């Protein structure tokens, strides 16, 4: 049974050729406009069939083109038997270590907070008025310049 993309490609080329011959061989006159329309219709239909056939053919092609990730077939999670065995062993070892850690490790109790806070060793912050006065003296008067 022939492939559908091959049938589409051959039929598309045939229709394109027939449409082109009809469209080019018809005189351009008002009474031959129907034949011109049929030729253009056949030609455009052939182009559409060729494009769809090419799209179907490219979807099934598994060509490995170096340097372009879109054209490589997707590998998924296929591992060789050796790789699968090594991965399984590693996962088992990690699971055993995790379960051993959770069993043997006893959570350390959090240190309790003292009942009274430690003594304050810093000096208190300056008052609002003191800060505002010091900023007024350190900054030139902007409004005096205007």
N, CA, C and O atoms as CSV, one atom per row, in Angstrom:
chain,resi,resn,atom,element,x,y,z
A,1,UNK,N,N,0.850,-1.184,0.000
A,1,UNK,CA,C,0.000,0.000,0.000
A,1,UNK,C,C,0.884,1.232,0.000
A,1,UNK,O,O,1.755,1.353,0.862
A,2,UNK,N,N,0.690,2.157,-0.943
A,2,UNK,CA,C,1.548,3.348,-1.008
A,2,UNK,C,C,1.277,4.294,0.171
A,2,UNK,O,O,0.204,4.291,0.773
A,3,UNK,N,N,2.283,5.085,0.461
A,3,UNK,CA,C,2.179,6.037,1.560
A,3,UNK,C,C,1.281,7.205,1.151
A,3,UNK,O,O,1.333,7.641,0.000
A,4,UNK,N,N,0.466,7.716,2.063
A,4,UNK,CA,C,-0.435,8.826,1.701
A,4,UNK,C,C,0.315,10.101,1.333
A,4,UNK,O,O,-0.164,10.876,0.505
A,5,UNK,N,N,1.478,10.334,1.931
A,5,UNK,CA,C,2.203,11.551,1.560
A,5,UNK,C,C,2.740,11.460,0.136
A,5,UNK,O,O,2.820,12.478,-0.551
A,6,UNK,N,N,3.112,10.262,-0.323
A,6,UNK,CA,C,3.564,10.093,-1.709
A,6,UNK,C,C,2.428,10.320,-2.689
A,6,UNK,O,O,2.620,10.932,-3.740
A,7,UNK,N,N,1.240,9.827,-2.346
A,7,UNK,CA,C,0.078,10.051,-3.207
A,7,UNK,C,C,-0.229,11.538,-3.286
A,7,UNK,O,O,-0.501,12.064,-4.365
A,8,UNK,N,N,-0.186,12.223,-2.131
A,8,UNK,CA,C,-0.464,13.665,-2.127
A,8,UNK,C,C,0.561,14.434,-2.951
A,8,UNK,O,O,0.207,15.366,-3.673
A,9,UNK,N,N,1.823,14.049,-2.845
A,9,UNK,CA,C,2.866,14.742,-3.607
A,9,UNK,C,C,2.665,14.549,-5.113
A,9,UNK,O,O,2.742,15.510,-5.879
A,10,UNK,N,N,2.408,13.305,-5.538
A,10,UNK,CA,C,2.220,13.041,-6.974
A,10,UNK,C,C,0.964,13.723,-7.499
A,10,UNK,O,O,0.985,14.328,-8.572
A,11,UNK,N,N,-0.118,13.627,-6.754
A,11,UNK,CA,C,-1.356,14.270,-7.175
A,11,UNK,C,C,-1.218,15.786,-7.194
A,11,UNK,O,O,-1.770,16.455,-8.067
A,12,UNK,N,N,-0.478,16.325,-6.227
A,12,UNK,CA,C,-0.242,17.769,-6.197
A,12,UNK,C,C,0.555,18.237,-7.397
A,12,UNK,O,O,0.235,19.265,-7.995
A,13,UNK,N,N,1.608,17.481,-7.760
A,13,UNK,CA,C,2.397,17.858,-8.945
A,13,UNK,C,C,1.565,17.766,-10.216
A,13,UNK,O,O,1.669,18.615,-11.101
A,14,UNK,N,N,0.739,16.729,-10.298
A,14,UNK,CA,C,-0.112,16.562,-11.475
A,14,UNK,C,C,-1.113,17.711,-11.598
A,14,UNK,O,O,-1.268,18.286,-12.676
A,15,UNK,N,N,-1.782,18.040,-10.516
A,15,UNK,CA,C,-2.759,19.130,-10.553
A,15,UNK,C,C,-2.083,20.480,-10.826
A,15,UNK,O,O,-2.621,21.315,-11.552
A,16,UNK,N,N,-0.900,20.682,-10.237
A,16,UNK,CA,C,-0.183,21.940,-10.483
A,16,UNK,C,C,0.201,22.065,-11.952
A,16,UNK,O,O,0.060,23.134,-12.547
A,17,UNK,N,N,0.679,20.985,-12.528
A,17,UNK,CA,C,1.064,21.012,-13.945
A,17,UNK,C,C,-0.157,21.243,-14.827
A,17,UNK,O,O,-0.122,22.074,-15.734
A,18,UNK,N,N,-1.244,20.505,-14.561
A,18,UNK,CA,C,-2.455,20.670,-15.372
A,18,UNK,C,C,-3.000,22.091,-15.233
A,18,UNK,O,O,-3.372,22.706,-16.232
A,19,UNK,N,N,-3.051,22.608,-14.040
A,19,UNK,CA,C,-3.537,23.979,-13.834
A,19,UNK,C,C,-2.666,25.003,-14.511
A,19,UNK,O,O,-3.169,25.963,-15.094
A,20,UNK,N,N,-1.354,24.811,-14.440
A,20,UNK,CA,C,-0.445,25.754,-15.109
A,20,UNK,C,C,-0.602,25.714,-16.611
A,20,UNK,O,O,-0.612,26.766,-17.250
A,21,UNK,N,N,-0.726,24.528,-17.202
A,21,UNK,CA,C,-0.909,24.410,-18.652
A,21,UNK,C,C,-2.215,25.073,-19.075
A,21,UNK,O,O,-2.247,25.820,-20.053
A,22,UNK,N,N,-3.284,24.801,-18.346
A,22,UNK,CA,C,-4.583,25.396,-18.697
A,22,UNK,C,C,-4.524,26.908,-18.558
A,22,UNK,O,O,-5.005,27.624,-19.436
A,23,UNK,N,N,-3.938,27.412,-17.464
A,23,UNK,CA,C,-3.909,28.862,-17.237
A,23,UNK,C,C,-3.026,29.572,-18.244
A,23,UNK,O,O,-3.334,30.696,-18.640
A,24,UNK,N,N,-1.934,28.947,-18.671
A,24,UNK,CA,C,-1.027,29.610,-19.600
A,24,UNK,C,C,-1.460,29.493,-21.059
A,24,UNK,O,O,-1.143,30.366,-21.867
A,25,UNK,N,N,-2.172,28.439,-21.402
A,25,UNK,CA,C,-2.550,28.231,-22.794
A,25,UNK,C,C,-3.848,28.939,-23.179
A,25,UNK,O,O,-4.158,29.044,-24.366
A,26,UNK,N,N,-4.594,29.414,-22.220
A,26,UNK,CA,C,-5.877,30.066,-22.516
A,26,UNK,C,C,-5.621,31.528,-22.834
A,26,UNK,O,O,-4.868,32.207,-22.135
A,27,UNK,N,N,-6.258,32.009,-23.903
A,27,UNK,CA,C,-6.166,33.425,-24.234
A,27,UNK,C,C,-6.897,34.230,-23.162
A,27,UNK,O,O,-7.912,33.793,-22.619
A,28,UNK,N,N,-6.367,35.399,-22.875
A,28,UNK,CA,C,-7.015,36.262,-21.895
A,28,UNK,C,C,-8.084,37.063,-22.629
A,28,UNK,O,O,-7.806,38.096,-23.237
A,29,UNK,N,N,-9.287,36.569,-22.557
A,29,UNK,CA,C,-10.416,37.278,-23.151
A,29,UNK,C,C,-11.627,37.019,-22.263
A,29,UNK,O,O,-11.621,36.069,-21.481
A,30,UNK,N,N,-12.649,37.833,-22.367
A,30,UNK,CA,C,-13.795,37.687,-21.471
A,30,UNK,C,C,-14.488,36.333,-21.580
A,30,UNK,O,O,-14.989,35.838,-20.570
A,31,UNK,N,N,-14.541,35.708,-22.765
A,31,UNK,CA,C,-15.247,34.442,-22.882
A,31,UNK,C,C,-14.398,33.235,-22.486
A,31,UNK,O,O,-14.915,32.118,-22.463
A,32,UNK,N,N,-13.109,33.421,-22.174
A,32,UNK,CA,C,-12.246,32.333,-21.706
A,32,UNK,C,C,-11.909,32.474,-20.212
A,32,UNK,O,O,-10.997,31.812,-19.715
A,33,UNK,N,N,-12.625,33.314,-19.521
A,33,UNK,CA,C,-12.289,33.538,-18.111
A,33,UNK,C,C,-12.608,32.309,-17.248
A,33,UNK,O,O,-11.955,32.101,-16.225
A,34,UNK,N,N,-13.579,31.505,-17.630
A,34,UNK,CA,C,-13.906,30.301,-16.866
A,34,UNK,C,C,-12.758,29.294,-16.934
A,34,UNK,O,O,-12.427,28.662,-15.931
A,35,UNK,N,N,-12.152,29.143,-18.110
A,35,UNK,CA,C,-11.029,28.215,-18.248
A,35,UNK,C,C,-9.821,28.712,-17.448
A,35,UNK,O,O,-9.099,27.916,-16.847
A,36,UNK,N,N,-9.607,30.023,-17.446
A,36,UNK,CA,C,-8.518,30.592,-16.654
A,36,UNK,C,C,-8.760,30.345,-15.166
A,36,UNK,O,O,-7.836,30.007,-14.427
A,37,UNK,N,N,-10.007,30.516,-14.737
A,37,UNK,CA,C,-10.361,30.270,-13.339
A,37,UNK,C,C,-10.142,28.801,-12.975
A,37,UNK,O,O,-9.622,28.510,-11.898
A,38,UNK,N,N,-10.524,27.884,-13.842
A,38,UNK,CA,C,-10.327,26.445,-13.589
A,38,UNK,C,C,-8.842,26.120,-13.512
A,38,UNK,O,O,-8.426,25.333,-12.663
A,39,UNK,N,N,-8.042,26.713,-14.383
A,39,UNK,CA,C,-6.600,26.474,-14.368
A,39,UNK,C,C,-5.958,26.967,-13.074
A,39,UNK,O,O,-5.138,26.272,-12.474
A,40,UNK,N,N,-6.338,28.178,-12.647
A,40,UNK,CA,C,-5.796,28.707,-11.392
A,40,UNK,C,C,-6.257,27.873,-10.198
A,40,UNK,O,O,-5.482,27.629,-9.272
A,41,UNK,N,N,-7.506,27.439,-10.218
A,41,UNK,CA,C,-8.037,26.615,-9.138
A,41,UNK,C,C,-7.285,25.290,-9.046
A,41,UNK,O,O,-6.924,24.847,-7.956
A,42,UNK,N,N,-7.052,24.660,-10.202
A,42,UNK,CA,C,-6.306,23.396,-10.202
A,42,UNK,C,C,-4.865,23.599,-9.722
A,42,UNK,O,O,-4.337,22.788,-8.961
A,43,UNK,N,N,-4.240,24.683,-10.170
A,43,UNK,CA,C,-2.858,24.957,-9.768
A,43,UNK,C,C,-2.735,25.202,-8.273
A,43,UNK,O,O,-1.828,24.674,-7.629
A,44,UNK,N,N,-3.650,26.008,-7.709
A,44,UNK,CA,C,-3.596,26.280,-6.269
A,44,UNK,C,C,-3.941,25.028,-5.451
A,44,UNK,O,O,-3.379,24.807,-4.379
A,45,UNK,N,N,-4.861,24.223,-5.960
A,45,UNK,CA,C,-5.161,22.965,-5.282
A,45,UNK,C,C,-3.957,22.030,-5.286
A,45,UNK,O,O,-3.696,21.336,-4.303
A,46,UNK,N,N,-3.227,22.016,-6.396
A,46,UNK,CA,C,-2.014,21.199,-6.464
A,46,UNK,C,C,-0.952,21.673,-5.490
A,46,UNK,O,O,-0.268,20.864,-4.862
A,47,UNK,N,N,-0.813,23.002,-5.362
A,47,UNK,CA,C,0.159,23.546,-4.401
A,47,UNK,C,C,-0.228,23.143,-2.983
A,47,UNK,O,O,0.628,22.748,-2.192
A,48,UNK,N,N,-1.528,23.244,-2.658
A,48,UNK,CA,C,-1.980,22.874,-1.317
A,48,UNK,C,C,-1.718,21.398,-1.046
A,48,UNK,O,O,-1.287,21.039,0.050
A,49,UNK,N,N,-1.976,20.533,-2.037
A,49,UNK,CA,C,-1.727,19.096,-1.835
A,49,UNK,C,C,-0.242,18.809,-1.661
A,49,UNK,O,O,0.138,17.963,-0.853
A,50,UNK,N,N,0.601,19.515,-2.420
A,50,UNK,CA,C,2.046,19.294,-2.276
A,50,UNK,C,C,2.534,19.738,-0.902
A,50,UNK,O,O,3.350,19.061,-0.277
A,51,UNK,N,N,2.032,20.874,-0.440
A,51,UNK,CA,C,2.460,21.362,0.878
A,51,UNK,C,C,2.012,20.394,1.970
A,51,UNK,O,O,2.791,20.084,2.871
A,52,UNK,N,N,0.776,19.914,1.907
A,52,UNK,CA,C,0.317,18.973,2.937
A,52,UNK,C,C,1.087,17.655,2.852
A,52,UNK,O,O,1.396,17.055,3.881
A,53,UNK,N,N,1.401,17.196,1.629
A,53,UNK,CA,C,2.204,15.979,1.487
A,53,UNK,C,C,3.598,16.151,2.045
A,53,UNK,O,O,4.124,15.242,2.687
A,54,UNK,N,N,4.209,17.310,1.809
A,54,UNK,CA,C,5.542,17.579,2.352
A,54,UNK,C,C,5.503,17.650,3.878
A,54,UNK,O,O,6.407,17.160,4.555
A,55,UNK,N,N,4.458,18.256,4.403
A,55,UNK,CA,C,4.343,18.332,5.868
A,55,UNK,C,C,4.207,16.938,6.471
A,55,UNK,O,O,4.837,16.632,7.483
A,56,UNK,N,N,3.388,16.096,5.851
A,56,UNK,CA,C,3.232,14.728,6.353
A,56,UNK,C,C,4.543,13.953,6.245
A,56,UNK,O,O,4.893,13.186,7.141
A,57,UNK,N,N,5.264,14.157,5.141
A,57,UNK,CA,C,6.526,13.443,4.951
A,57,UNK,C,C,7.576,13.915,5.958
A,57,UNK,O,O,8.340,13.103,6.479
A,58,UNK,N,N,7.618,15.215,6.235
A,58,UNK,CA,C,8.614,15.733,7.174
A,58,UNK,C,C,8.303,15.315,8.601
A,58,UNK,O,O,9.210,15.201,9.425
A,59,UNK,N,N,7.024,15.085,8.903
A,59,UNK,CA,C,6.664,14.664,10.248
A,59,UNK,C,C,7.163,13.250,10.510
A,59,UNK,O,O,7.484,12.909,11.649
A,60,UNK,N,N,7.231,12.425,9.470
A,60,UNK,CA,C,7.646,11.033,9.633
A,60,UNK,C,C,9.140,10.815,9.455
A,60,UNK,O,O,9.640,9.725,9.733
A,61,UNK,N,N,9.859,11.833,8.997
A,61,UNK,CA,C,11.297,11.682,8.758
A,61,UNK,C,C,12.029,11.784,10.087
A,61,UNK,O,O,11.778,12.700,10.869
A,62,UNK,N,N,12.935,10.843,10.343
A,62,UNK,CA,C,13.730,10.830,11.567
A,62,UNK,C,C,15.198,11.029,11.191
A,62,UNK,O,O,16.010,10.118,11.350
A,63,UNK,N,N,15.530,12.191,10.705
A,63,UNK,CA,C,16.896,12.477,10.274
A,63,UNK,C,C,17.605,13.202,11.398
A,63,UNK,O,O,17.093,14.182,11.940
A,64,UNK,N,N,18.775,12.722,11.742
A,64,UNK,CA,C,19.570,13.365,12.783
A,64,UNK,C,C,20.499,14.380,12.127
A,64,UNK,O,O,21.533,14.014,11.567
A,65,UNK,N,N,20.132,15.644,12.198
A,65,UNK,CA,C,20.962,16.713,11.662
A,65,UNK,C,C,21.787,17.258,12.805
A,65,UNK,O,O,21.225,17.744,13.786
A,66,UNK,N,N,23.107,17.191,12.709
A,66,UNK,CA,C,23.925,17.657,13.836
A,66,UNK,C,C,23.764,19.152,14.051
A,66,UNK,O,O,23.754,19.936,13.102
A,67,UNK,N,N,23.640,19.529,15.312
A,67,UNK,CA,C,23.611,20.934,15.654
A,67,UNK,C,C,22.232,21.536,15.751
A,67,UNK,O,O,22.119,22.720,16.069
A,68,UNK,N,N,21.188,20.797,15.499
A,68,UNK,CA,C,19.855,21.375,15.599
A,68,UNK,C,C,18.964,20.441,16.387
A,68,UNK,O,O,18.671,19.328,15.950
A,69,UNK,N,N,18.529,20.903,17.561
A,69,UNK,CA,C,17.782,20.030,18.465
A,69,UNK,C,C,16.363,19.757,17.988
A,69,UNK,O,O,15.775,18.756,18.397
A,70,UNK,N,N,15.792,20.599,17.144
A,70,UNK,CA,C,14.417,20.382,16.709
A,70,UNK,C,C,14.296,19.225,15.724
A,70,UNK,O,O,13.231,18.618,15.614
A,71,UNK,N,N,15.373,18.913,15.007
A,71,UNK,CA,C,15.316,17.867,14.000
A,71,UNK,C,C,15.755,16.509,14.518
A,71,UNK,O,O,15.681,15.524,13.783
A,72,UNK,N,N,16.206,16.428,15.755
A,72,UNK,CA,C,16.589,15.147,16.333
A,72,UNK,C,C,15.345,14.446,16.866
A,72,UNK,O,O,14.444,15.101,17.390
A,73,UNK,N,N,15.285,13.126,16.739
A,73,UNK,CA,C,14.146,12.425,17.343
A,73,UNK,C,C,14.219,12.534,18.865
A,73,UNK,O,O,15.304,12.523,19.446
A,74,UNK,N,N,13.069,12.637,19.492
A,74,UNK,CA,C,13.048,12.759,20.943
A,74,UNK,C,C,13.430,11.426,21.567
A,74,UNK,O,O,12.949,10.370,21.154
A,75,UNK,N,N,14.300,11.487,22.564
A,75,UNK,CA,C,14.765,10.251,23.186
A,75,UNK,C,C,13.888,9.835,24.349
A,75,UNK,O,O,13.812,8.646,24.658
A,76,UNK,N,N,13.232,10.759,24.994
A,76,UNK,CA,C,12.403,10.408,26.140
A,76,UNK,C,C,13.257,9.929,27.291
A,76,UNK,O,O,14.292,10.528,27.584
A,77,UNK,N,N,12.839,8.849,27.954
A,77,UNK,CA,C,13.596,8.321,29.089
A,77,UNK,C,C,14.106,6.922,28.772
A,77,UNK,O,O,14.100,6.053,29.644
A,78,UNK,N,N,14.539,6.693,27.564
A,78,UNK,CA,C,15.065,5.382,27.199
A,78,UNK,C,C,16.527,5.283,27.633
A,78,UNK,O,O,17.380,6.031,27.155
A,79,UNK,N,N,16.799,4.365,28.528
A,79,UNK,CA,C,18.162,4.143,28.988
A,79,UNK,C,C,18.589,2.742,28.573
A,79,UNK,O,O,17.765,1.846,28.392
A,80,UNK,N,N,19.883,2.583,28.430
A,80,UNK,CA,C,20.393,1.239,28.180
A,80,UNK,C,C,20.194,0.426,29.459
A,80,UNK,O,O,20.030,1.004,30.533
A,81,UNK,N,N,20.207,-0.910,29.361
A,81,UNK,CA,C,20.015,-1.716,30.582
A,81,UNK,C,C,21.054,-1.423,31.665
A,81,UNK,O,O,20.730,-1.449,32.852
A,82,UNK,N,N,22.291,-1.146,31.272
A,82,UNK,CA,C,23.324,-0.836,32.259
A,82,UNK,C,C,23.022,0.490,32.960
A,82,UNK,O,O,23.177,0.611,34.176
A,83,UNK,N,N,22.584,1.496,32.166
A,83,UNK,CA,C,22.262,2.788,32.759
A,83,UNK,C,C,21.066,2.672,33.697
A,83,UNK,O,O,21.058,3.262,34.778
A,84,UNK,N,N,20.051,1.908,33.278
A,84,UNK,CA,C,18.863,1.743,34.121
A,84,UNK,C,C,19.222,1.065,35.438
A,84,UNK,O,O,18.722,1.454,36.494
A,85,UNK,N,N,20.087,0.052,35.382
A,85,UNK,CA,C,20.493,-0.643,36.599
A,85,UNK,C,C,21.294,0.286,37.517
A,85,UNK,O,O,21.091,0.292,38.731
A,86,UNK,N,N,22.205,1.070,36.927
A,86,UNK,CA,C,23.005,1.991,37.731
A,86,UNK,C,C,22.125,3.059,38.381
A,86,UNK,O,O,22.333,3.416,39.540
A,87,UNK,N,N,21.154,3.563,37.644
A,87,UNK,CA,C,20.255,4.585,38.195
A,87,UNK,C,C,19.425,3.988,39.329
A,87,UNK,O,O,19.248,4.619,40.372
A,88,UNK,N,N,18.919,2.775,39.127
A,88,UNK,CA,C,18.110,2.130,40.164
A,88,UNK,C,C,18.923,1.898,41.428
A,88,UNK,O,O,18.429,2.127,42.532
A,89,UNK,N,N,20.169,1.443,41.278
A,89,UNK,CA,C,21.018,1.221,42.448
A,89,UNK,C,C,21.286,2.523,43.189
A,89,UNK,O,O,21.252,2.571,44.419
A,90,UNK,N,N,21.553,3.572,42.430
A,90,UNK,CA,C,21.818,4.875,43.064
A,90,UNK,C,C,20.595,5.383,43.817
A,90,UNK,O,O,20.717,5.895,44.930
A,91,UNK,N,N,19.411,5.243,43.210
A,91,UNK,CA,C,18.195,5.679,43.892
A,91,UNK,C,C,17.938,4.861,45.149
A,91,UNK,O,O,17.519,5.405,46.171
A,92,UNK,N,N,18.188,3.546,45.077
A,92,UNK,CA,C,18.009,2.704,46.264
A,92,UNK,C,C,18.964,3.117,47.380
A,92,UNK,O,O,18.573,3.178,48.545
A,93,UNK,N,N,20.217,3.402,47.021
A,93,UNK,CA,C,21.194,3.827,48.023
A,93,UNK,C,C,20.781,5.146,48.662
A,93,UNK,O,O,20.897,5.313,49.876
A,94,UNK,N,N,20.298,6.084,47.850
A,94,UNK,CA,C,19.863,7.380,48.386
A,94,UNK,C,C,18.671,7.182,49.317
A,94,UNK,O,O,18.601,7.816,50.370
A,95,UNK,N,N,17.732,6.310,48.942
A,95,UNK,CA,C,16.567,6.052,49.800
A,95,UNK,C,C,16.987,5.429,51.129
A,95,UNK,O,O,16.469,5.799,52.183
A,96,UNK,N,N,17.935,4.475,51.078
A,96,UNK,CA,C,18.417,3.854,52.321
A,96,UNK,C,C,19.082,4.886,53.224
A,96,UNK,O,O,18.845,4.903,54.432
A,97,UNK,N,N,19.925,5.757,52.632
A,97,UNK,CA,C,20.591,6.791,53.432
A,97,UNK,C,C,19.584,7.741,54.047
A,97,UNK,O,O,19.726,8.141,55.202
A,98,UNK,N,N,18.564,8.105,53.277
A,98,UNK,CA,C,17.553,9.017,53.805
A,98,UNK,C,C,16.775,8.361,54.943
A,98,UNK,O,O,16.483,9.014,55.945
A,99,UNK,N,N,16.438,7.091,54.804
A,99,UNK,CA,C,15.668,6.429,55.856
A,99,UNK,C,C,16.545,6.213,57.095
A,99,UNK,O,O,16.040,6.312,58.214
A,100,UNK,N,N,17.838,5.921,56.932
A,100,UNK,CA,C,18.734,5.768,58.070
A,100,UNK,C,C,18.903,7.084,58.802
A,100,UNK,O,O,18.931,7.115,60.033
A,101,UNK,N,N,19.019,8.184,58.046
A,101,UNK,CA,C,19.171,9.491,58.677
A,101,UNK,C,C,17.938,9.841,59.500
A,101,UNK,O,O,18.052,10.371,60.605
A,102,UNK,N,N,16.771,9.544,58.963
A,102,UNK,CA,C,15.550,9.927,59.675
A,102,UNK,C,C,15.327,9.070,60.906
A,102,UNK,O,O,14.715,9.532,61.869
A,103,UNK,N,N,15.808,7.828,60.901
A,103,UNK,CA,C,15.613,6.946,62.053
A,103,UNK,C,C,16.628,7.253,63.145
A,103,UNK,O,O,16.259,7.354,64.315
A,104,UNK,N,N,17.902,7.405,62.785
A,104,UNK,CA,C,18.942,7.567,63.795
A,104,UNK,C,C,19.023,9.002,64.306
A,104,UNK,O,O,19.435,9.215,65.446
A,105,UNK,N,N,18.667,9.930,63.548
A,105,UNK,CA,C,18.812,11.322,63.965
A,105,UNK,C,C,17.625,11.711,64.842
A,105,UNK,O,O,16.468,11.616,64.432
A,106,UNK,N,N,17.935,12.140,66.033
A,106,UNK,CA,C,16.908,12.627,66.948
A,106,UNK,C,C,16.933,14.150,66.863
A,106,UNK,O,O,17.999,14.751,66.998
A,107,UNK,N,N,15.806,14.774,66.646
A,107,UNK,CA,C,15.837,16.239,66.541
A,107,UNK,C,C,16.283,16.865,67.860
A,107,UNK,O,O,15.811,16.509,68.940
A,108,UNK,N,N,17.202,17.800,67.728
A,108,UNK,CA,C,17.723,18.477,68.917
A,108,UNK,C,C,16.676,19.470,69.415
A,108,UNK,O,O,16.049,20.167,68.617
A,109,UNK,N,N,16.489,19.533,70.718
A,109,UNK,CA,C,15.513,20.495,71.234
A,109,UNK,C,C,16.022,21.920,71.049
A,109,UNK,O,O,17.219,22.191,71.146
A,110,UNK,N,N,15.102,22.799,70.785
A,110,UNK,CA,C,15.483,24.196,70.602
A,110,UNK,C,C,15.854,24.786,71.960
A,110,UNK,O,O,15.224,24.465,72.968
A,111,UNK,N,N,16.866,25.640,71.991
A,111,UNK,CA,C,17.233,26.241,73.283
A,111,UNK,C,C,16.088,27.146,73.768
A,111,UNK,O,O,15.483,27.891,72.998
A,112,UNK,N,N,15.826,27.049,75.042
A,112,UNK,CA,C,14.735,27.854,75.588
A,112,UNK,C,C,15.191,29.303,75.728
A,112,UNK,O,O,16.367,29.594,75.946
A,113,UNK,N,N,14.243,30.172,75.597
A,113,UNK,CA,C,14.545,31.597,75.722
A,113,UNK,C,C,14.653,31.972,77.200
A,113,UNK,O,O,13.925,31.442,78.039
A,114,UNK,N,N,15.562,32.882,77.502
A,114,UNK,CA,C,15.659,33.300,78.911
A,114,UNK,C,C,14.378,34.023,79.333
A,114,UNK,O,O,13.691,34.624,78.506
A,115,UNK,N,N,14.075,33.960,80.593
A,115,UNK,CA,C,12.843,34.567,81.083
A,115,UNK,C,C,12.928,36.090,81.079
A,115,UNK,O,O,11.906,36.759,80.923
A,116,UNK,N,N,14.117,36.647,81.245
A,116,UNK,CA,C,14.274,38.110,81.206
A,116,UNK,C,C,15.164,38.459,80.034
A,116,UNK,O,O,16.099,37.716,79.734
A,117,UNK,N,N,14.901,39.572,79.360
A,117,UNK,CA,C,15.759,39.965,78.238
A,117,UNK,C,C,17.130,40.388,78.731
A,117,UNK,O,O,17.279,40.780,79.888
A,118,UNK,N,N,18.121,40.315,77.876
A,118,UNK,CA,C,19.466,40.746,78.294
A,118,UNK,C,C,19.459,42.260,78.538
A,118,UNK,O,O,18.583,42.965,78.037
A,119,UNK,N,N,20.404,42.740,79.282
A,119,UNK,CA,C,20.432,44.184,79.563
A,119,UNK,C,C,20.733,44.991,78.299
A,119,UNK,O,O,21.475,44.552,77.419
A,120,UNK,N,N,20.134,46.181,78.236
A,120,UNK,CA,C,20.305,47.059,77.079
A,120,UNK,C,C,21.639,47.750,77.199
A,120,UNK,O,O,21.905,48.430,78.189
A,121,UNK,N,N,22.506,47.577,76.166
A,121,UNK,CA,C,23.849,48.162,76.245
A,121,UNK,C,C,24.003,49.341,75.300
A,121,UNK,O,O,25.028,50.022,75.328
A,122,UNK,N,N,23.016,49.591,74.474
A,122,UNK,CA,C,23.144,50.702,73.526
A,122,UNK,C,C,22.513,51.952,74.111
A,122,UNK,O,O,21.660,51.895,74.996
A,123,UNK,N,N,22.963,53.081,73.585
A,123,UNK,CA,C,22.369,54.341,74.057
A,123,UNK,C,C,21.037,54.545,73.349
A,123,UNK,O,O,20.853,54.041,72.241
A,124,UNK,N,N,20.120,55.258,73.948
A,124,UNK,CA,C,18.811,55.458,73.321
A,124,UNK,C,C,18.931,56.336,72.081
A,124,UNK,O,O,19.845,57.155,71.991
A,125,UNK,N,N,18.022,56.174,71.128
A,125,UNK,CA,C,18.088,56.997,69.920
A,125,UNK,C,C,17.762,58.451,70.244
A,125,UNK,O,O,17.079,58.741,71.226
A,126,UNK,N,N,18.266,59.375,69.396
A,126,UNK,CA,C,17.980,60.793,69.656
A,126,UNK,C,C,16.506,61.097,69.411
A,126,UNK,O,O,15.817,60.363,68.702
A,127,UNK,N,N,16.047,62.161,69.993
A,127,UNK,CA,C,14.644,62.536,69.833
A,127,UNK,C,C,14.411,63.106,68.430
A,127,UNK,O,O,15.347,63.442,67.703
A,128,UNK,N,N,13.141,63.199,68.087
A,128,UNK,CA,C,12.749,63.706,66.772
A,128,UNK,C,C,13.221,65.138,66.574
A,128,UNK,O,O,13.749,65.471,65.512
A,129,UNK,N,N,13.046,65.972,67.554
A,129,UNK,CA,C,13.443,67.385,67.438
A,129,UNK,C,C,14.942,67.510,67.225
A,129,UNK,O,O,15.382,68.349,66.440
A,130,UNK,N,N,15.723,66.705,67.898
A,130,UNK,CA,C,17.177,66.768,67.751
A,130,UNK,C,C,17.581,66.400,66.330
A,130,UNK,O,O,18.445,67.047,65.738
A,131,UNK,N,N,16.956,65.358,65.783
A,131,UNK,CA,C,17.286,64.929,64.425
A,131,UNK,C,C,16.895,66.007,63.426
A,131,UNK,O,O,17.665,66.305,62.513
A,132,UNK,N,N,15.716,66.596,63.580
A,132,UNK,CA,C,15.252,67.624,62.637
A,132,UNK,C,C,16.134,68.864,62.687
A,132,UNK,O,O,16.425,69.461,61.651
A,133,UNK,N,N,16.554,69.249,63.865
A,133,UNK,CA,C,17.414,70.434,63.991
A,133,UNK,C,C,18.780,70.177,63.373
A,133,UNK,O,O,19.352,71.069,62.746
A,134,UNK,N,N,19.311,68.969,63.541
A,134,UNK,CA,C,20.628,68.675,62.965
A,134,UNK,C,C,20.549,68.621,61.438
A,134,UNK,O,O,21.518,68.973,60.765
A,135,UNK,N,N,19.403,68.182,60.870
A,135,UNK,CA,C,19.255,68.161,59.416
A,135,UNK,C,C,19.094,69.569,58.862
A,135,UNK,O,O,19.574,69.859,57.766
A,136,UNK,N,N,18.426,70.448,59.604
A,136,UNK,CA,C,18.259,71.828,59.140
A,136,UNK,C,C,19.599,72.543,59.080
A,136,UNK,O,O,19.836,73.347,58.178
A,137,UNK,N,N,20.472,72.256,60.028
A,137,UNK,CA,C,21.771,72.935,60.060
A,137,UNK,C,C,22.738,72.353,59.035
A,137,UNK,O,O,23.615,73.068,58.550
A,138,UNK,N,N,22.601,71.102,58.700
A,138,UNK,CA,C,23.535,70.483,57.762
A,138,UNK,C,C,23.137,70.708,56.315
A,138,UNK,O,O,23.983,70.572,55.432
A,139,UNK,N,N,21.865,71.053,56.028
A,139,UNK,CA,C,21.381,71.230,54.661
A,139,UNK,C,C,21.249,72.719,54.368
A,139,UNK,O,O,20.705,73.464,55.183
A,140,UNK,N,N,21.751,73.169,53.183
A,140,UNK,CA,C,21.558,74.597,52.847
A,140,UNK,C,C,20.087,74.864,52.553
A,140,UNK,O,O,19.347,73.971,52.140
A,141,UNK,N,N,19.691,76.076,52.768
A,141,UNK,CA,C,18.296,76.448,52.560
A,141,UNK,C,C,18.005,76.522,51.059
A,141,UNK,O,O,18.542,77.383,50.362
A,142,UNK,N,N,17.174,75.640,50.577
A,142,UNK,CA,C,16.864,75.563,49.156
A,142,UNK,C,C,16.034,76.754,48.714
A,142,UNK,O,O,16.216,77.274,47.613
A,143,UNK,N,N,15.121,77.184,49.577
A,143,UNK,CA,C,14.202,78.251,49.196
A,143,UNK,C,C,14.898,79.606,49.133
A,143,UNK,O,O,14.399,80.521,48.478
A,144,UNK,N,N,16.023,79.748,49.791
A,144,UNK,CA,C,16.739,81.017,49.758
A,144,UNK,C,C,17.413,81.224,48.421
A,144,UNK,O,O,17.679,82.365,48.043
A,145,UNK,N,N,17.698,80.159,47.693
A,145,UNK,CA,C,18.379,80.276,46.405
A,145,UNK,C,C,17.440,80.728,45.288
A,145,UNK,O,O,17.900,81.253,44.274
A,146,UNK,N,N,16.145,80.533,45.457
A,146,UNK,CA,C,15.178,80.854,44.395
A,146,UNK,C,C,14.900,82.280,44.284
A,146,UNK,O,O,14.107,82.690,43.435
